[in-house]
């Protein structure tokens, strides 16, 4: 039965039981009153672009970089693919390594050692981190990064100098059907 348009709003009305599983691609199905996507499907993508200049001076503790993103999973069995691209620069003239922690809300879920290393001056560039998380919730969750250097010298997020907007870091969150 074809779809009919009725009323002054032009809203499509589909008669009950007129769309069946055979009408949908072979990997999706209708369960009850909703479309069920196959495992591995991406059901939402959210991205945050962070352009603020951030200078981190402290090497003894992890400091928030300012980059964060939030997502509310549609199902507690779904996973979140976290893809981070950080613009990091250091003007250290001796060796320094930048260490990073990925947090879900206030819990560290992944530590990265040697995200960026410098053995000479003005070292930097774009550094990527990817992690597949299983948060087991349908509540809003926030992902953030914290960093520290291995020396007392500073390093910068989003710029070698001190201007905002000359560089950017991103966090992209993708909900994957589990």
N, CA, C and O of each residue as an XYZ file, in Angstrom:
712
protein
N       0.845     -1.161      0.000
C       0.000      0.000      0.000
C       0.901      1.237      0.000
O       1.802      1.322      0.834
N       0.694      2.183     -0.891
C       1.549      3.361     -0.952
C       1.285      4.301      0.229
O       0.218      4.282      0.842
N       2.292      5.120      0.521
C       2.151      6.122      1.560
C       1.172      7.180      1.091
O       1.189      7.570     -0.077
N       0.328      7.641      1.983
C      -0.619      8.682      1.602
C      -0.329      9.943      2.392
O       0.104      9.891      3.543
N      -0.577     11.081      1.749
C      -0.406     12.366      2.408
C      -1.800     12.895      2.686
O      -2.654     12.937      1.800
N      -2.019     13.300      3.936
C      -3.350     13.792      4.260
C      -3.251     14.985      5.190
O      -2.218     15.215      5.818
N      -4.309     15.724      5.270
C      -4.390     16.871      6.156
C      -3.673     18.080      5.589
O      -2.934     17.971      4.610
N      -3.888     19.217      6.195
C      -3.316     20.456      5.696
C      -1.830     20.571      5.982
O      -1.151     21.408      5.388
N      -1.312     19.742      6.886
C       0.116     19.817      7.213
C       0.972     19.047      6.227
O       2.189     19.230      6.199
N       0.373     18.202      5.429
C       1.137     17.411      4.472
C       1.976     16.347      5.137
O       2.981     15.920      4.567
N       1.601     15.902      6.322
C       2.339     14.878      7.053
C       2.079     13.523      6.426
O       0.938     13.162      6.136
N       3.163     12.772      6.221
C       3.003     11.420      5.692
C       2.411     10.522      6.763
O       2.854     10.537      7.911
N       1.429      9.755      6.392
C       0.857      8.779      7.308
C       1.038      7.406      6.688
O       0.582      7.144      5.575
N       1.698      6.553      7.413
C       1.924      5.187      6.944
C       1.006      4.287      7.743
O       0.982      4.322      8.973
N       0.265      3.498      7.029
C      -0.667      2.601      7.686
C       0.103      1.546      8.476
O       1.165      1.099      8.043
N      -0.432      1.145      9.642
C       0.190      0.111     10.455
C       0.395     -1.154      9.639
O      -0.439     -1.506      8.806
N       1.503     -1.832      9.880
C       1.852     -3.113      9.262
C       2.098     -3.031      7.765
O       2.086     -4.057      7.085
N       2.325     -1.805      7.223
C       2.599     -1.707      5.788
C       4.092     -1.769      5.486
O       4.476     -2.013      4.342
N       4.942     -1.551      6.493
C       6.387     -1.715      6.319
C       6.791     -2.917      7.149
O       6.508     -2.987      8.345
N       7.452     -3.856      6.508
C       7.890     -5.074      7.180
C       9.406     -5.182      7.038
O      10.016     -4.410      6.298
N      10.006     -6.121      7.732
C      11.456     -6.284      7.692
C      11.998     -6.382      6.274
O      13.085     -5.872      6.003
N      11.283     -7.013      5.374
C      11.749     -7.169      3.998
C      11.885     -5.826      3.283
O      12.613     -5.729      2.295
N      11.198     -4.790      3.765
C      11.281     -3.469      3.156
C      12.505     -2.676      3.612
O      12.778     -1.601      3.078
N      13.231     -3.187      4.576
C      14.377     -2.495      5.165
C      15.628     -3.250      4.748
O      15.563     -4.445      4.458
N      16.779     -2.561      4.714
C      17.982     -3.260      4.266
C      18.203     -4.508      5.116
O      17.709     -4.590      6.241
N      18.922     -5.450      4.600
C      19.014     -6.786      5.189
C      19.618     -6.834      6.581
O      19.436     -7.828      7.284
N      20.333     -5.794      7.007
C      20.972     -5.863      8.313
C      20.187     -5.158      9.417
O      20.571     -5.238     10.584
N      19.113     -4.481      9.081
C      18.281     -3.825     10.089
C      16.972     -4.597     10.224
O      16.615     -5.389      9.351
N      16.272     -4.365     11.306
C      14.998     -5.055     11.525
C      14.075     -4.161     12.341
O      14.521     -3.220     12.998
N      12.804     -4.464     12.292
C      11.853     -3.758     13.135
C      11.528     -4.668     14.312
O      11.120     -5.816     14.136
N      11.715     -4.135     15.509
C      11.413     -4.884     16.722
C      10.395     -4.058     17.497
O      10.692     -2.947     17.936
N       9.232     -4.588     17.657
C       8.180     -3.831     18.331
C       7.830     -2.617     17.510
O       7.413     -2.743     16.359
N       7.992     -1.449     18.080
C       7.624     -0.226     17.376
C       8.817      0.588     16.902
O       8.650      1.746     16.518
N      10.038      0.005     16.919
C      11.184      0.801     16.496
C      12.136      0.018     15.607
O      12.175     -1.212     15.611
N      12.898      0.787     14.847
C      13.898      0.209     13.956
C      15.112     -0.201     14.790
O      15.596      0.589     15.600
N      15.601     -1.405     14.605
C      16.762     -1.913     15.318
C      17.928     -1.965     14.329
O      17.862     -2.655     13.312
N      18.979     -1.236     14.638
C      20.145     -1.190     13.764
C      21.067     -2.370     14.087
O      21.124     -2.817     15.233
N      21.778     -2.867     13.097
C      22.682     -4.003     13.331
C      23.901     -3.593     14.154
O      24.272     -2.420     14.197
N      24.497     -4.547     14.786
C      25.712     -4.326     15.570
C      26.776     -3.655     14.706
O      26.997     -4.045     13.560
N      27.423     -2.655     15.263
C      28.451     -1.931     14.531
C      27.965     -0.676     13.838
O      28.777      0.111     13.353
N      26.656     -0.469     13.779
C      26.111      0.737     13.149
C      26.403      1.959     14.011
O      26.415      1.879     15.239
N      26.635      3.073     13.363
C      26.818      4.347     14.065
C      25.442      5.006     14.145
O      24.797      5.242     13.124
N      24.996      5.303     15.383
C      23.661      5.886     15.545
C      23.694      7.373     15.861
O      22.679      8.052     15.705
N      24.836      7.897     16.301
C      24.973      9.346     16.458
C      26.445      9.718     16.489
O      27.297      8.948     16.934
N      26.719     10.929     15.999
C      28.079     11.461     15.976
C      28.021     12.897     16.485
O      27.231     13.707     16.000
N      28.863     13.202     17.465
C      28.953     14.553     18.015
C      30.411     14.985     18.015
O      31.300     14.193     18.329
N      30.656     16.245     17.662
C      32.031     16.734     17.641
C      32.129     18.083     18.350
O      31.247     18.931     18.221
N      33.205     18.265     19.093
C      33.531     19.544     19.713
C      34.853     20.011     19.142
O      35.825     19.256     19.117
N      34.897     21.252     18.684
C      36.119     21.866     18.192
C      36.567     22.871     19.247
O      35.814     23.768     19.625
N      37.793     22.712     19.715
C      38.336     23.547     20.786
C      39.482     24.376     20.228
O      40.490     23.817     19.795
N      39.346     25.706     20.228
C      40.368     26.581     19.648
C      41.071     27.458     20.672
O      41.948     28.239     20.302
N      40.720     27.355     21.930
C      41.301     28.207     22.956
C      42.751     27.819     23.246
O      43.077     26.643     23.412
N      43.603     28.827     23.301
C      44.996     28.610     23.676
C      45.053     28.207     25.145
O      44.467     28.875     25.997
N      45.757     27.113     25.444
C      45.919     26.651     26.817
C      47.393     26.331     27.035
O      47.981     25.543     26.293
N      47.976     26.935     28.038
C      49.373     26.651     28.362
C      49.412     25.852     29.655
O      48.793     26.230     30.649
N      50.137     24.755     29.634
C      50.243     23.890     30.811
C      51.675     23.969     31.330
O      52.622     23.606     30.632
N      51.818     24.443     32.551
C      53.135     24.680     33.140
C      53.572     23.612     34.122
O      54.770     23.439     34.344
N      52.649     22.901     34.707
C      52.934     22.004     35.814
C      53.244     20.600     35.308
O      52.446     20.016     34.575
N      54.383     20.060     35.689
C      54.723     18.711     35.260
C      54.462     17.669     36.339
O      54.642     16.475     36.098
N      54.038     18.105     37.531
C      53.871     17.148     38.620
C      52.465     16.562     38.708
O      52.270     15.541     39.367
N      51.485     17.182     38.059
C      50.123     16.640     38.104
C      49.430     16.868     36.770
O      49.831     17.731     35.988
N      48.404     16.100     36.522
C      47.645     16.226     35.279
C      46.739     17.449     35.352
O      46.100     17.700     36.374
N      46.691     18.206     34.258
C      45.911     19.430     34.149
C      44.921     19.264     33.001
O      45.276     18.733     31.949
N      43.692     19.711     33.191
C      42.677     19.646     32.127
C      43.127     20.484     30.934
O      43.579     21.617     31.099
N      43.002     19.932     29.753
C      43.411     20.633     28.531
C      42.347     21.610     28.046
O      42.645     22.508     27.258
N      41.126     21.448     28.503
C      40.019     22.269     28.020
C      39.189     21.566     26.957
O      38.067     21.985     26.670
N      39.725     20.508     26.374
C      38.988     19.759     25.354
C      38.055     18.768     26.025
O      38.490     17.948     26.833
N      36.769     18.842     25.692
C      35.797     17.893     26.247
C      34.606     17.784     25.308
O      34.350     18.675     24.498
N      33.889     16.684     25.432
C      32.674     16.461     24.654
C      31.731     15.576     25.436
O      32.162     14.733     26.223
N      30.435     15.770     25.216
C      29.416     14.992     25.926
C      28.505     14.276     24.945
O      28.286     14.730     23.822
N      27.979     13.143     25.398
C      27.060     12.353     24.582
C      26.121     11.600     25.521
O      26.498     11.244     26.637
N      24.919     11.368     25.064
C      23.944     10.565     25.809
C      23.641      9.324     24.978
O      22.940      9.418     23.971
N      24.155      8.163     25.378
C      23.922      6.932     24.604
C      22.433      6.574     24.549
O      21.691      6.796     25.506
N      22.021      6.025     23.428
C      20.633      5.605     23.250
C      20.357      4.256     23.884
O      19.206      3.932     24.178
N      21.401      3.464     24.100
C      21.248      2.138     24.706
C      22.455      1.872     25.604
O      23.578      2.252     25.273
N      22.218      1.224     26.728
C      23.323      0.923     27.644
C      24.261     -0.149     27.092
O      25.374     -0.310     27.593
N      23.830     -0.877     26.073
C      24.702     -1.892     25.478
C      25.570     -1.320     24.346
O      26.432     -2.021     23.816
N      25.349     -0.075     23.981
C      26.144      0.545     22.918
C      27.493      1.003     23.441
O      27.678      1.203     24.641
N      28.429      1.166     22.521
C      29.777      1.626     22.844
C      29.953      3.047     22.315
O      29.203      3.497     21.449
N      30.946      3.740     22.844
C      31.278      5.082     22.366
C      32.705      5.057     21.826
O      33.652      4.749     22.549
N      32.841      5.389     20.541
C      34.160      5.506     19.929
C      34.611      6.952     20.118
O      34.006      7.880     19.582
N      35.681      7.124     20.885
C      36.215      8.445     21.204
C      37.426      8.681     20.306
O      38.390      7.915     20.338
N      37.372      9.740     19.510
C      38.456     10.070     18.587
C      38.913     11.486     18.906
O      38.154     12.441     18.735
N      40.149     11.623     19.367
C      40.675     12.913     19.796
C      41.847     13.295     18.914
O      42.706     12.471     18.601
N      41.868     14.555     18.519
C      42.998     15.114     17.792
C      43.435     16.376     18.532
O      42.710     17.371     18.560
N      44.625     16.327     19.131
C      45.150     17.442     19.919
C      46.245     18.164     19.153
O      47.115     17.527     18.559
N      46.207     19.484     19.163
C      47.278     20.309     18.637
C      48.174     20.651     19.831
O      47.782     21.435     20.695
N      49.366     20.068     19.880
C      50.263     20.226     21.025
C      51.615     20.764     20.535
O      52.158     20.302     19.532
N      52.136     21.741     21.262
C      53.448     22.295     20.936
C      54.246     22.514     22.209
O      53.687     22.793     23.269
N      55.559     22.383     22.088
C      56.442     22.657     23.216
C      57.655     23.413     22.706
O      58.126     23.165     21.597
N      58.160     24.334     23.514
C      59.388     25.039     23.117
C      60.564     24.607     23.975
O      61.547     25.335     24.113
N      60.455     23.449     24.534
C      61.507     22.865     25.373
C      62.730     22.584     24.501
O      62.591     22.093     23.380
N      63.911     22.887     25.000
C      65.126     22.630     24.227
C      65.778     21.302     24.573
O      66.700     20.864     23.886
N      65.303     20.658     25.637
C      65.789     19.325     25.985
C      64.594     18.366     25.909
O      63.462     18.789     25.676
N      64.854     17.111     26.102
C      63.794     16.117     25.941
C      62.646     16.340     26.925
O      62.868     16.589     28.110
N      61.438     16.248     26.425
C      60.239     16.295     27.252
C      59.188     15.411     26.596
O      59.057     15.386     25.372
N      58.455     14.698     27.409
C      57.351     13.885     26.903
C      56.069     14.435     27.487
O      56.050     14.917     28.620
N      55.000     14.364     26.717
C      53.685     14.786     27.184
C      52.887     13.515     27.433
O      52.813     12.641     26.570
N      52.293     13.416     28.613
C      51.459     12.280     28.964
C      50.004     12.728     29.016
O      49.722     13.882     29.338
N      49.082     11.828     28.702
C      47.671     12.186     28.603
C      46.801     11.143     29.302
O      47.124      9.955     29.327
N      45.711     11.607     29.857
C      44.680     10.725     30.407
C      43.355     11.070     29.766
O      43.004     12.240     29.612
N      42.624     10.031     29.397
C      41.259     10.195     28.893
C      40.323      9.838     30.033
O      40.430      8.763     30.624
N      39.400     10.752     30.341
C      38.446     10.520     31.419
C      37.029     10.464     30.884
O      36.647     11.216     29.987
N      36.248      9.540     31.468
C      34.790      9.537     31.292
C      34.258     10.076     32.603
O      34.450      9.461     33.653
N      33.593     11.217     32.554
C      33.195     11.948     33.756
C      34.438     12.131     34.625
O      35.370     12.802     34.181
N      34.506     11.584     35.815
C      35.696     11.786     36.659
C      36.587     10.544     36.743
O      37.516     10.501     37.548
N      36.306      9.538     35.918
C      37.059      8.285     35.956
C      38.049      8.202     34.798
O      37.666      8.364     33.639
N      39.306      7.954     35.105
C      40.307      7.744     34.057
C      40.027      6.398     33.399
O      40.009      5.366     34.070
N      39.809      6.409     32.090
C      39.523      5.156     31.377
C      40.682      4.712     30.482
O      40.723      3.568     30.030
N      41.626      5.630     30.230
C      42.784      5.254     29.417
C      43.909      6.238     29.686
O      43.687      7.448     29.728
N      45.115      5.720     29.867
C      46.301      6.562     30.016
C      47.184      6.374     28.790
O      47.360      5.257     28.302
N      47.731      7.471     28.303
C      48.629      7.436     27.147
C      49.961      8.048     27.569
O      50.011      9.192     28.022
N      51.027      7.289     27.419
C      52.358      7.774     27.735
C      53.016      8.211     26.432
O      52.791      7.602     25.386
N      53.813      9.245     26.488
C      54.566      9.716     25.317
C      53.658     10.112     24.153
O      53.891      9.700     23.017
N      52.630     10.905     24.428
C      51.742     11.395     23.368
C      52.530     12.267     22.406
O      52.381     12.162     21.188
N      53.363     13.122     22.963
C      54.193     14.034     22.176
C      55.551     14.064     22.854
O      55.623     14.196     24.076
N      56.613     13.947     22.104
C      57.949     14.054     22.685
C      58.744     15.105     21.930
O      58.546     15.307     20.732
N      59.624     15.757     22.623
C      60.495     16.729     21.960
C      61.920     16.493     22.410
O      62.184     16.249     23.587
N      62.817     16.567     21.474
C      64.233     16.470     21.814
C      64.949     17.741     21.376
O      66.143     17.904     21.625
N      64.221     18.634     20.727
C      64.788     19.916     20.347
C      63.710     20.988     20.490
O      62.595     20.690     20.917
N      64.022     22.190     20.148
C      63.074     23.287     20.353
C      61.947     23.267     19.322
O      62.086     22.738     18.219
N      60.841     23.855     19.722
C      59.694     24.097     18.839
C      59.104     22.824     18.237
O      58.736     22.812     17.063
N      59.012     21.783     19.005
C      58.431     20.536     18.544
C      56.925     20.574     18.761
O      56.451     21.091     19.773
N      56.187     20.037     17.827
C      54.742     19.965     18.022
C      54.036     19.491     16.785
O      54.650     19.199     15.758
N      52.723     19.420     16.905
C      51.902     18.996     15.792
C      50.578     18.442     16.274
O      50.168     18.684     17.409
N      49.919     17.705     15.417
C      48.632     17.091     15.738
C      48.872     15.665     16.221
O      49.602     14.895     15.597
N      48.241     15.330     17.346
C      48.394     14.007     17.944
C      47.018     13.415     18.172
O      46.148     14.060     18.756
N      46.821     12.197     17.716
C      45.505     11.565     17.788
C      45.466     10.445     18.809
O      46.443      9.724     19.009
N      44.316     10.317     19.448
C      44.037      9.249     20.397
C      42.686      8.660     20.031
O      41.740      9.399     19.756
N      42.586      7.341     20.023
C      41.320      6.674     19.709
C      41.078      5.606     20.760
O      41.975      4.835     21.100
N      39.856      5.572     21.271
C      39.512      4.588     22.299
C      38.044      4.196     22.149
O      37.185      5.060     21.974
N      37.753      2.892     22.217
C      36.381      2.384     22.176
C      35.953      2.085     23.605
O      36.475      1.170     24.243
N      34.997      2.865     24.101
C      34.560      2.774     25.488
C      33.228      2.045     25.585
O      32.404      2.123     24.674
N      33.021      1.343     26.680
C      31.751      0.664     26.979
C      31.195      1.256     28.276
O      31.389      0.681     29.347
N      30.500      2.409     28.189
C      30.076      3.098     29.409
C      28.903      2.449     30.139
O      28.693      2.736     31.318
N      28.131      1.582     29.479
C      27.027      0.857     30.106
C      26.029      1.799     30.788
O      25.671      1.604     31.950
N      25.588      2.823     30.050
C      24.640      3.793     30.596
C      23.834      4.447     29.476
O      24.225      4.419     28.310
N      22.711      5.031     29.853
C      21.953      5.882     28.933
C      21.890      7.305     29.480
O      21.103      8.125     29.005
N      22.720      7.594     30.479
C      22.827      8.952     31.023
C      23.895      9.716     30.252
O      24.783      9.118     29.644
N      23.802     11.022     30.282
C      24.802     11.863     29.628
C      26.175     11.620     30.251
O      26.310     11.553     31.473
N      27.188     11.491     29.402
C      28.564     11.300     29.870
C      29.474     12.311     29.169
O      29.254     12.682     28.016
N      30.495     12.740     29.896
C      31.450     13.701     29.349
C      32.823     13.046     29.254
O      33.263     12.363     30.178
N      33.487     13.263     28.130
C      34.854     12.789     27.933
C      35.770     14.010     27.917
O      35.488     14.997     27.238
N      36.863     13.936     28.666
C      37.820     15.030     28.743
C      39.236     14.472     28.690
O      39.466     13.287     28.930
N      40.180     15.356     28.369
C      41.584     14.964     28.399
C      42.321     15.819     29.415
O      42.026     17.000     29.597
N      43.288     15.192     30.072
C      44.183     15.864     31.004
C      45.601     15.516     30.575
O      45.855     14.401     30.120
N      46.527     16.462     30.717
C      47.906     16.219     30.298
C      48.888     16.752     31.323
O      48.563     17.595     32.160
N      50.108     16.227     31.226
C      51.233     16.768     31.980
C      52.501     16.497     31.191
O      52.566     15.575     30.377
N      53.509     17.324     31.451
C      54.814     17.133     30.831
C      55.748     16.451     31.804
O      55.491     16.403     33.007
N      56.835     15.926     31.273
C      57.800     15.225     32.128
C      58.910     16.144     32.618
O      59.815     15.703     33.326
N      58.845     17.415     32.246
C      59.823     18.379     32.748
C      59.058     19.561     33.328
O      57.830     19.609     33.255
N      59.782     20.506     33.899
C      59.127     21.680     34.486
C      58.769     22.728     33.435
O      58.077     23.696     33.750
N      59.222     22.555     32.201
C      58.892     23.506     31.137
C      57.434     23.367     30.725
O      56.810     22.329     30.944
N      56.906     24.414     30.130
C      55.509     24.407     29.714
C      55.344     23.805     28.314
O      56.305     23.635     27.563
N      54.096     23.495     28.002
C      53.719     23.152     26.634
C      52.367     23.778     26.372
O      51.678     24.208     27.297
N      51.995     23.827     25.110
C      50.796     24.566     24.728
C      49.841     23.697     23.927
O      50.244     22.857     23.123
N      48.556     23.935     24.178
C      47.491     23.314     23.389
C      46.984     24.385     22.422
O      46.659     25.495     22.845
N      46.915     24.074     21.168
C      46.345     24.914     20.100
C      47.203     26.068     19.622
O      46.717     26.895     18.850
N      48.454     26.164     20.042
C      49.286     27.225     19.512
C      50.689     27.133     20.081
O      50.881     26.783     21.246
N      51.657     27.449     19.251
C      53.025     27.542     19.765
C      53.211     28.865     20.518
O      53.901     28.920     21.537
N      52.595     29.912     20.008
C      52.695     31.215     20.656
C      51.554     31.388     21.647
O      51.132     30.410     22.264
N      51.052     32.582     21.814
C      50.038     32.806     22.839
C      48.709     33.311     22.288
O      47.916     33.881     23.038
N      48.453     33.122     21.026
C      47.201     33.599     20.441
C      46.183     32.481     20.347
O      46.526     31.345     20.020
N      44.927     32.804     20.636
C      43.854     31.826     20.444
C      43.473     31.783     18.974
O      43.650     32.758     18.244
N      42.959     30.662     18.557
C      42.415     30.537     17.213
C      43.413     30.156     16.149
O      43.017     29.910     15.010
N      44.713     30.095     16.474
C      45.695     29.721     15.463
C      45.783     28.211     15.278
O      46.368     27.740     14.303
N      45.216     27.462     16.191
C      45.211     26.014     16.103
C      43.916     25.496     16.704
O      43.178     26.244     17.344
N      43.645     24.223     16.498
C      42.439     23.658     17.112
C      42.659     22.193     17.438
O      43.466     21.498     16.819
N      41.911     21.758     18.430
C      41.866     20.351     18.813
C      40.407     19.929     18.703
O      39.505     20.757     18.838
N      40.171     18.631     18.455
C      38.795     18.153     18.325
C      38.598     16.860     19.111
O      39.524     16.076     19.317
N      37.353     16.674     19.540
C      36.935     15.390     20.107
C      35.656     15.005     19.372
O      34.689     15.766     19.328
N      35.676     13.814     18.801
C      34.520     13.295     18.073
C      34.049     12.035     18.792
O      34.824     11.103     19.005
N      32.772     12.018     19.163
C      32.172     10.896     19.876
C      31.164     10.223     18.976
O      30.249     10.872     18.471
N      31.323      8.915     18.767
C      30.431      8.150     17.901
C      29.810      7.009     18.696
O      30.519      6.176     19.261
N      28.488      6.979     18.735
C      27.813      5.872     19.409
C      27.680      4.705     18.436
O      27.137      4.847     17.340
N      28.183      3.559     18.857
C      28.223      2.362     18.030
C      27.299      1.311     18.644
O      27.409      1.010     19.832
N      26.396      0.755     17.847
C      25.491     -0.271     18.338
C      26.297     -1.476     18.780
O      27.130     -1.991     18.034
N      26.034     -1.931     20.033
C      26.789     -3.047     20.605
C      26.199     -4.393     20.263
O      26.730     -5.423     20.678
